Amino acid sequence: MDTISQPLSIAPGPITQGNLLAVFWGEGAYDRLVDVAQCEDYFEYYNLQARRLDLWISSKNANTATAVARSHGDVLKIVRTLQGASRWRRSEVRDDLKIHFPFCTDTAINDAIDLALRLWLMLNVLDDRQGIHLDQNRAIQWGEEATLQDFAQEQFVQATSSQNQVLDHDFVAVNIVRLSGVEVKWSHSLHDHLSIEHKNGRRLLKIYPFKQWLLFHLRWIERSISKDPSFEWVLRVNYHFCAVTDIHRSIIPRGVLQETLLSLDLLFPHWDPQTDNFLCHRGQSFHQRGPFNDPRPVNVQAFNYWKDRILDLYGIYKSPSVGWAQLWTDRRNPLQWYTFWLAVVILGLTIIFGIISTVTGVMQSYFAYEMLKLARTQVP
């Protein structure tokens, strides 16, 4: 039966998925008939996280009865607590949860808090001792004394560069991969978005592709600050233990959410056929989900939080091609491209004429030798 009381080891069905979205972002932040169907990629991530926590508990031979997050309903309870605890420290959140889970250890409650943060905020909050990092994403830890608001905002530092850089119209992911030898790696962690990882001589560009999740969070913020009376009532009923103003506070800065959407539209334009083919081959379709930021940004000044990372990526894109495959198609610098092909033509002609000269010399030597043999046979 599809209910929130099902254990985490069982993937949530459509009804439970709708309940999860309703608690995570509010009934008004999504459309049950449309958005649930568009969250397949998110719930794949949700199921993976739940399975890995279950495997972690099993590997330690822990008593599952003392585990905090045993069902989807437990996850909802913890997320509700966190939503109203933006000004609380981890220790205060843990003390509050002990009321609901009195027989659980501090370690078990901490693991459940981390799981809830990964599922709700999609920040890779993870204790290093678990060793279950997703796709080698960078793990972060929420300390005991930092408030949840401060911890989350520390992960998104505003740009330090004052550089004013105009972006080329062909600065898109498919061209970056084709011309710069960079590989795209999908990341489940928002704080890793647009970061570049160097691994075994490869450059991996991490992209956070969960566009629908970003839209949910923005809708939650916009509705919460719109002073909608019906939404105020929902908040007071579900979060009666805290001030409504605390819930209005966005854990993830609003600018981060907006700029992440803008960067996805910048690097993966929905109108570009090459981008469409690129993402289709990689099993992604987020670029086709509106709304879209048209026209695309033409200057890095449109970004504040992601500006430094975009400048780093743009520097890689504008740097000389790194191999023959990139030189073959790189037309960003026409003079360089024509010079390259002129050199290729000259090299090709040199090789051809060299082969012809070699073959001609061999044939001349052969015929001279045959003439010499013939002349010797005719001597009396």
One Martini backbone bead per residue (centre of mass of N, CA, C, O) as a GRO file, in nm:
protein
  380
    1MET     BB    1   0.098   0.035   0.021
    2ASP     BB    2   0.068   0.389  -0.041
    3THR     BB    3   0.264   0.515   0.223
    4ILE     BB    4   0.447   0.691   0.469
    5SER     BB    5   0.495   0.415   0.645
    6GLN     BB    6   0.694   0.320   0.472
    7PRO     BB    7   0.983   0.207   0.417
    8LEU     BB    8   1.276   0.317   0.270
    9SER     BB    9   1.323   0.048   0.102
   10ILE     BB   10   1.063   0.164  -0.027
   11ALA     BB   11   0.948   0.303  -0.287
   12PRO     BB   12   0.775   0.567  -0.364
   13GLY     BB   13   0.477   0.647  -0.457
   14PRO     BB   14   0.269   0.880  -0.585
   15ILE     BB   15   0.142   0.960  -0.313
   16THR     BB   16   0.405   0.993  -0.150
   17GLN     BB   17   0.535   1.194  -0.339
   18GLY     BB   18   0.322   1.414  -0.296
   19ASN     BB   19   0.370   1.439   0.012
   20LEU     BB   20   0.663   1.522  -0.002
   21LEU     BB   21   0.624   1.780  -0.170
   22ALA     BB   22   0.423   1.919   0.022
   23VAL     BB   23   0.631   1.945   0.258
   24PHE     BB   24   0.884   2.063   0.122
   25TRP     BB   25   0.692   2.306  -0.063
   26GLY     BB   26   0.402   2.292  -0.074
   27GLU     BB   27   0.104   2.288  -0.235
   28GLY     BB   28   0.162   2.566  -0.409
   29ALA     BB   29   0.452   2.465  -0.551
   30TYR     BB   30   0.273   2.238  -0.697
   31ASP     BB   31   0.169   1.986  -0.937
   32ARG     BB   32   0.048   1.676  -0.908
   33LEU     BB   33   0.013   1.607  -1.224
   34VAL     BB   34   0.299   1.729  -1.322
   35ASP     BB   35   0.550   1.737  -1.118
   36VAL     BB   36   0.570   1.439  -1.039
   37ALA     BB   37   0.644   1.344  -1.332
   38GLN     BB   38   0.916   1.548  -1.324
   39CYS     BB   39   1.058   1.374  -1.058
   40GLU     BB   40   1.220   1.118  -1.131
   41ASP     BB   41   1.515   1.204  -1.074
   42TYR     BB   42   1.477   1.273  -0.777
   43PHE     BB   43   1.368   0.985  -0.681
   44GLU     BB   44   1.625   0.841  -0.749
   45TYR     BB   45   1.789   0.991  -0.538
   46TYR     BB   46   1.616   0.923  -0.293
   47ASN     BB   47   1.651   0.611  -0.313
   48LEU     BB   48   1.958   0.607  -0.295
   49GLN     BB   49   1.985   0.733  -0.016
   50ALA     BB   50   1.814   0.527   0.138
   51ARG     BB   51   1.982   0.273   0.066
   52ARG     BB   52   2.256   0.370   0.182
   53LEU     BB   53   2.164   0.395   0.472
   54ASP     BB   54   2.077   0.101   0.502
   55LEU     BB   55   2.358  -0.020   0.441
   56TRP     BB   56   2.504   0.118   0.672
   57ILE     BB   57   2.344  -0.013   0.902
   58SER     BB   58   2.401  -0.308   0.817
   59SER     BB   59   2.720  -0.296   0.824
   60LYS     BB   60   2.698  -0.227   1.152
   61ASN     BB   61   2.479  -0.395   1.298
   62ALA     BB   62   2.240  -0.235   1.354
   63ASN     BB   63   1.961  -0.135   1.523
   64THR     BB   64   1.678  -0.054   1.351
   65ALA     BB   65   1.501   0.039   1.597
   66THR     BB   66   1.710   0.298   1.649
   67ALA     BB   67   1.637   0.426   1.404
   68VAL     BB   68   1.503   0.709   1.272
   69ALA     BB   69   1.496   0.667   0.952
   70ARG     BB   70   1.243   0.430   0.851
   71SER     BB   71   1.048   0.634   0.707
   72HIS     BB   72   0.885   0.870   0.525
   73GLY     BB   73   0.757   1.002   0.775
   74ASP     BB   74   1.023   1.065   0.921
   75VAL     BB   75   1.129   1.260   0.712
   76LEU     BB   76   0.899   1.465   0.738
   77LYS     BB   77   0.944   1.535   1.035
   78ILE     BB   78   1.235   1.644   1.002
   79VAL     BB   79   1.179   1.860   0.789
   80ARG     BB   80   0.981   2.025   0.954
   81THR     BB   81   1.183   2.100   1.168
   82LEU     BB   82   1.392   2.241   0.978
   83GLN     BB   83   1.200   2.462   0.858
   84GLY     BB   84   1.174   2.588   1.170
   85ALA     BB   85   1.527   2.593   1.213
   86SER     BB   86   1.718   2.828   1.098
   87ARG     BB   87   1.816   2.932   1.412
   88TRP     BB   88   1.930   2.660   1.470
   89ARG     BB   89   2.110   2.431   1.610
   90ARG     BB   90   2.193   2.113   1.600
   91SER     BB   91   2.146   2.053   1.901
   92GLU     BB   92   1.851   2.161   1.898
   93VAL     BB   93   1.737   1.970   1.693
   94ARG     BB   94   1.810   1.709   1.843
   95ASP     BB   95   1.646   1.767   2.101
   96ASP     BB   96   1.372   1.777   1.960
   97LEU     BB   97   1.382   1.483   1.835
   98LYS     BB   98   1.391   1.326   2.109
   99ILE     BB   99   1.086   1.344   2.158
  100HIS     BB  100   1.021   1.143   1.908
  101PHE     BB  101   1.322   0.984   1.970
  102PRO     BB  102   1.407   0.860   2.273
  103PHE     BB  103   1.586   0.579   2.180
  104CYS     BB  104   1.799   0.751   2.037
  105THR     BB  105   2.088   0.839   1.928
  106ASP     BB  106   2.285   1.092   1.832
  107THR     BB  107   2.395   0.953   1.577
  108ALA     BB  108   2.120   0.875   1.453
  109ILE     BB  109   2.011   1.166   1.438
  110ASN     BB  110   2.234   1.282   1.261
  111ASP     BB  111   2.186   1.098   1.018
  112ALA     BB  112   1.893   1.199   0.972
  113ILE     BB  113   1.957   1.495   0.926
  114ASP     BB  114   2.139   1.454   0.681
  115LEU     BB  115   1.931   1.318   0.503
  116ALA     BB  116   1.723   1.552   0.500
  117LEU     BB  117   1.918   1.758   0.369
  118ARG     BB  118   1.968   1.599   0.108
  119LEU     BB  119   1.661   1.587   0.022
  120TRP     BB  120   1.581   1.896   0.054
  121LEU     BB  121   1.863   2.068  -0.024
  122MET     BB  122   2.094   1.919  -0.175
  123LEU     BB  123   2.320   1.863   0.039
  124ASN     BB  124   2.630   1.696   0.116
  125VAL     BB  125   2.548   1.583   0.409
  126LEU     BB  126   2.831   1.411   0.560
  127ASP     BB  127   2.977   1.162   0.720
  128ASP     BB  128   3.287   1.026   0.678
  129ARG     BB  129   3.233   0.744   0.818
  130GLN     BB  130   3.034   0.626   0.598
  131GLY     BB  131   3.133   0.615   0.293
  132ILE     BB  132   2.869   0.742   0.085
  133HIS     BB  133   2.949   0.896  -0.150
  134LEU     BB  134   2.824   1.071  -0.419
  135ASP     BB  135   3.014   1.064  -0.685
  136GLN     BB  136   3.243   1.218  -0.524
  137ASN     BB  137   3.125   1.425  -0.360
  138ARG     BB  138   3.142   1.688  -0.164
  139ALA     BB  139   3.161   1.689   0.171
  140ILE     BB  140   2.959   1.813   0.442
  141GLN     BB  141   2.942   1.981   0.769
  142TRP     BB  142   2.738   2.024   1.052
  143GLY     BB  143   2.784   2.190   1.313
  144GLU     BB  144   2.695   2.245   1.643
  145GLU     BB  145   2.693   2.588   1.648
  146ALA     BB  146   2.556   2.623   1.388
  147THR     BB  147   2.329   2.742   1.202
  148LEU     BB  148   2.145   2.653   0.939
  149GLN     BB  149   2.163   2.918   0.788
  150ASP     BB  150   2.472   2.959   0.804
  151PHE     BB  151   2.562   2.693   0.682
  152ALA     BB  152   2.427   2.722   0.402
  153GLN     BB  153   2.554   3.008   0.326
  154GLU     BB  154   2.859   2.914   0.336
  155GLN     BB  155   2.836   2.752   0.050
  156PHE     BB  156   2.769   3.062  -0.071
  157VAL     BB  157   2.984   3.261  -0.218
  158GLN     BB  158   3.050   3.556  -0.310
  159ALA     BB  159   3.196   3.732  -0.529
  160THR     BB  160   3.536   3.874  -0.580
  161SER     BB  161   3.504   3.964  -0.861
  162SER     BB  162   3.507   4.269  -1.088
  163GLN     BB  163   3.474   4.153  -1.353
  164ASN     BB  164   3.398   4.251  -1.701
  165GLN     BB  165   3.239   3.996  -1.895
  166VAL     BB  166   3.188   3.909  -2.212
  167LEU     BB  167   2.985   3.673  -2.373
  168ASP     BB  168   2.967   3.445  -2.588
  169HIS     BB  169   2.718   3.305  -2.787
  170ASP     BB  170   2.891   3.008  -2.788
  171PHE     BB  171   2.863   2.971  -2.468
  172VAL     BB  172   2.842   2.631  -2.442
  173ALA     BB  173   2.865   2.311  -2.345
  174VAL     BB  174   2.912   2.171  -2.622
  175ASN     BB  175   3.165   2.355  -2.687
  176ILE     BB  176   3.337   2.301  -2.440
  177VAL     BB  177   3.369   1.998  -2.492
  178ARG     BB  178   3.473   2.011  -2.792
  179LEU     BB  179   3.720   2.242  -2.743
  180SER     BB  180   3.835   2.171  -2.422
  181GLY     BB  181   3.804   1.870  -2.296
  182VAL     BB  182   3.546   1.872  -2.131
  183GLU     BB  183   3.357   1.714  -1.877
  184VAL     BB  184   3.040   1.610  -1.785
  185LYS     BB  185   2.905   1.618  -1.443
  186TRP     BB  186   2.664   1.502  -1.248
  187SER     BB  187   2.508   1.666  -0.966
  188HIS     BB  188   2.355   1.647  -0.630
  189SER     BB  189   2.515   1.915  -0.552
  190LEU     BB  190   2.475   2.248  -0.536
  191HIS     BB  191   2.770   2.338  -0.429
  192ASP     BB  192   2.907   2.203  -0.711
  193HIS     BB  193   2.827   2.400  -0.910
  194LEU     BB  194   3.066   2.469  -1.165
  195SER     BB  195   3.279   2.288  -1.087
  196ILE     BB  196   3.628   2.181  -1.115
  197GLU     BB  197   3.764   1.859  -1.181
  198HIS     BB  198   4.073   1.692  -1.125
  199LYS     BB  199   4.110   1.367  -1.298
  200ASN     BB  200   4.334   1.186  -1.446
  201GLY     BB  201   4.369   1.436  -1.662
  202ARG     BB  202   4.081   1.539  -1.611
  203ARG     BB  203   3.798   1.756  -1.686
  204LEU     BB  204   3.530   1.827  -1.455
  205LEU     BB  205   3.201   1.938  -1.498
  206LYS     BB  206   2.974   2.043  -1.264
  207ILE     BB  207   2.620   1.966  -1.275
  208TYR     BB  208   2.303   2.093  -1.177
  209PRO     BB  209   1.986   1.940  -1.303
  210PHE     BB  210   1.750   2.029  -1.083
  211LYS     BB  211   1.518   2.237  -1.185
  212GLN     BB  212   1.257   2.170  -1.027
  213TRP     BB  213   1.373   2.218  -0.746
  214LEU     BB  214   1.428   2.520  -0.783
  215LEU     BB  215   1.133   2.600  -0.838
  216PHE     BB  216   1.015   2.512  -0.570
  217HIS     BB  217   1.177   2.703  -0.388
  218LEU     BB  218   1.083   2.967  -0.522
  219ARG     BB  219   0.781   2.932  -0.471
  220TRP     BB  220   0.801   2.925  -0.167
  221ILE     BB  221   0.915   3.208  -0.133
  222GLU     BB  222   0.704   3.374  -0.294
  223ARG     BB  223   0.460   3.281  -0.120
  224SER     BB  224   0.570   3.363   0.166
  225ILE     BB  225   0.603   3.685   0.071
  226SER     BB  226   0.288   3.742  -0.027
  227LYS     BB  227   0.075   3.713   0.207
  228ASP     BB  228  -0.085   3.451   0.202
  229PRO     BB  229  -0.332   3.346   0.403
  230SER     BB  230  -0.336   3.039   0.337
  231PHE     BB  231  -0.032   2.999   0.384
  232GLU     BB  232  -0.019   3.097   0.676
  233TRP     BB  233  -0.201   2.873   0.785
  234VAL     BB  234  -0.024   2.633   0.706
  235LEU     BB  235   0.219   2.717   0.875
  236ARG     BB  236   0.080   2.721   1.156
  237VAL     BB  237  -0.012   2.423   1.156
  238ASN     BB  238   0.279   2.283   1.085
  239TYR     BB  239   0.455   2.532   1.262
  240HIS     BB  240   0.370   2.601   1.576
  241PHE     BB  241   0.672   2.608   1.723
  242CYS     BB  242   0.715   2.862   1.531
  243ALA     BB  243   0.794   3.124   1.359
  244VAL     BB  244   0.692   3.235   1.055
  245THR     BB  245   0.946   3.405   0.988
  246ASP     BB  246   1.139   3.159   0.979
  247ILE     BB  247   1.010   3.026   0.724
  248HIS     BB  248   1.059   3.268   0.528
  249ARG     BB  249   1.333   3.183   0.546
  250SER     BB  250   1.593   3.111   0.342
  251ILE     BB  251   1.825   2.874   0.332
  252ILE     BB  252   1.855   2.926   0.041
  253PRO     BB  253   1.951   3.154  -0.148
  254ARG     BB  254   1.778   3.309  -0.389
  255GLY     BB  255   2.017   3.377  -0.581
  256VAL     BB  256   2.110   3.087  -0.625
  257LEU     BB  257   1.858   2.979  -0.765
  258GLN     BB  258   1.849   3.186  -0.998
  259GLU     BB  259   2.145   3.141  -1.107
  260THR     BB  260   2.118   2.842  -1.172
  261LEU     BB  261   1.903   2.876  -1.387
  262LEU     BB  262   2.067   3.073  -1.562
  263SER     BB  263   2.308   2.878  -1.616
  264LEU     BB  264   2.144   2.659  -1.762
  265ASP     BB  265   2.047   2.850  -1.992
  266LEU     BB  266   2.332   2.923  -2.088
  267LEU     BB  267   2.456   2.618  -2.139
  268PHE     BB  268   2.135   2.507  -2.209
  269PRO     BB  269   1.974   2.581  -2.466
  270HIS     BB  270   1.652   2.511  -2.587
  271TRP     BB  271   1.713   2.606  -2.908
  272ASP     BB  272   1.951   2.395  -2.935
  273PRO     BB  273   2.022   2.116  -3.115
  274GLN     BB  274   2.297   2.029  -2.993
  275THR     BB  275   2.201   2.028  -2.701
  276ASP     BB  276   1.977   1.822  -2.736
  277ASN     BB  277   2.164   1.588  -2.822
  278PHE     BB  278   2.358   1.592  -2.582
  279LEU     BB  279   2.133   1.530  -2.362
  280CYS     BB  280   2.003   1.281  -2.485
  281HIS     BB  281   2.267   1.100  -2.460
  282ARG     BB  282   2.248   1.170  -2.123
  283GLY     BB  283   1.947   1.164  -2.005
  284GLN     BB  284   1.845   1.472  -2.056
  285SER     BB  285   1.561   1.746  -2.006
  286PHE     BB  286   1.573   2.026  -1.845
  287HIS     BB  287   1.592   2.240  -2.090
  288GLN     BB  288   1.261   2.201  -2.149
  289ARG     BB  289   1.202   2.352  -1.878
  290GLY     BB  290   1.013   2.579  -1.761
  291PRO     BB  291   1.117   2.866  -1.736
  292PHE     BB  292   1.285   3.113  -1.934
  293ASN     BB  293   1.592   3.306  -1.985
  294ASP     BB  294   1.494   3.558  -2.190
  295PRO     BB  295   1.764   3.642  -2.262
  296ARG     BB  296   2.067   3.566  -2.249
  297PRO     BB  297   2.340   3.617  -2.090
  298VAL     BB  298   2.626   3.857  -2.170
  299ASN     BB  299   2.720   3.878  -1.861
  300VAL     BB  300   2.870   3.823  -1.548
  301GLN     BB  301   2.695   4.041  -1.392
  302ALA     BB  302   2.445   3.840  -1.359
  303PHE     BB  303   2.646   3.736  -1.141
  304ASN     BB  304   2.746   3.640  -0.800
  305TYR     BB  305   2.788   3.344  -0.695
  306TRP     BB  306   2.891   3.221  -1.002
  307LYS     BB  307   3.114   3.403  -1.127
  308ASP     BB  308   3.391   3.266  -1.078
  309ARG     BB  309   3.320   2.996  -1.222
  310ILE     BB  310   3.254   3.118  -1.498
  311LEU     BB  311   3.530   3.245  -1.546
  312ASP     BB  312   3.689   2.982  -1.540
  313LEU     BB  313   3.533   2.850  -1.775
  314TYR     BB  314   3.591   3.074  -1.985
  315GLY     BB  315   3.897   3.042  -1.982
  316ILE     BB  316   3.896   2.756  -2.096
  317TYR     BB  317   3.737   2.817  -2.355
  318LYS     BB  318   3.961   3.046  -2.459
  319SER     BB  319   4.162   2.852  -2.478
  320PRO     BB  320   4.357   2.661  -2.629
  321SER     BB  321   4.364   2.388  -2.780
  322VAL     BB  322   4.452   2.041  -2.664
  323GLY     BB  323   4.390   1.901  -2.953
  324TRP     BB  324   4.319   1.767  -3.254
  325ALA     BB  325   4.012   1.750  -3.220
  326GLN     BB  326   3.984   2.058  -3.158
  327LEU     BB  327   4.139   2.185  -3.401
  328TRP     BB  328   3.954   2.070  -3.629
  329THR     BB  329   3.682   2.267  -3.512
  330ASP     BB  330   3.819   2.541  -3.438
  331ARG     BB  331   3.654   2.876  -3.509
  332ARG     BB  332   3.707   3.121  -3.315
  333ASN     BB  333   3.988   3.153  -3.483
  334PRO     BB  334   4.028   3.205  -3.806
  335LEU     BB  335   4.335   3.239  -3.838
  336GLN     BB  336   4.410   2.978  -3.687
  337TRP     BB  337   4.243   2.784  -3.861
  338TYR     BB  338   4.376   2.849  -4.140
  339THR     BB  339   4.663   2.790  -4.050
  340PHE     BB  340   4.621   2.495  -3.982
  341TRP     BB  341   4.516   2.404  -4.267
  342LEU     BB  342   4.762   2.500  -4.425
  343ALA     BB  343   4.961   2.315  -4.278
  344VAL     BB  344   4.817   2.053  -4.358
  345VAL     BB  345   4.842   2.087  -4.664
  346ILE     BB  346   5.148   2.116  -4.677
  347LEU     BB  347   5.207   1.847  -4.543
  348GLY     BB  348   5.055   1.675  -4.748
  349LEU     BB  349   5.217   1.761  -5.000
  350THR     BB  350   5.493   1.680  -4.894
  351ILE     BB  351   5.428   1.381  -4.869
  352ILE     BB  352   5.340   1.328  -5.158
  353PHE     BB  353   5.600   1.429  -5.302
  354GLY     BB  354   5.785   1.239  -5.146
  355ILE     BB  355   5.663   0.979  -5.251
  356ILE     BB  356   5.703   1.037  -5.549
  357SER     BB  357   6.010   1.069  -5.535
  358THR     BB  358   6.072   0.791  -5.425
  359VAL     BB  359   5.940   0.624  -5.647
  360THR     BB  360   6.102   0.748  -5.880
  361GLY     BB  361   6.385   0.668  -5.777
  362VAL     BB  362   6.335   0.364  -5.772
  363MET     BB  363   6.261   0.334  -6.074
  364GLN     BB  364   6.526   0.445  -6.185
  365SER     BB  365   6.708   0.236  -6.055
  366TYR     BB  366   6.576  -0.011  -6.181
  367PHE     BB  367   6.614   0.066  -6.486
  368ALA     BB  368   6.919   0.101  -6.475
  369TYR     BB  369   6.977  -0.190  -6.392
  370GLU     BB  370   6.841  -0.322  -6.640
  371MET     BB  371   7.021  -0.183  -6.853
  372LEU     BB  372   7.288  -0.303  -6.750
  373LYS     BB  373   7.215  -0.599  -6.792
  374LEU     BB  374   7.157  -0.576  -7.094
  375ALA     BB  375   7.439  -0.473  -7.178
  376ARG     BB  376   7.598  -0.728  -7.076
  377THR     BB  377   7.457  -0.941  -7.265
  378GLN     BB  378   7.570  -0.789  -7.541
  379VAL     BB  379   7.844  -0.864  -7.477
  380PRO     BB  380   8.102  -1.069  -7.633
   0.00000   0.00000   0.00000
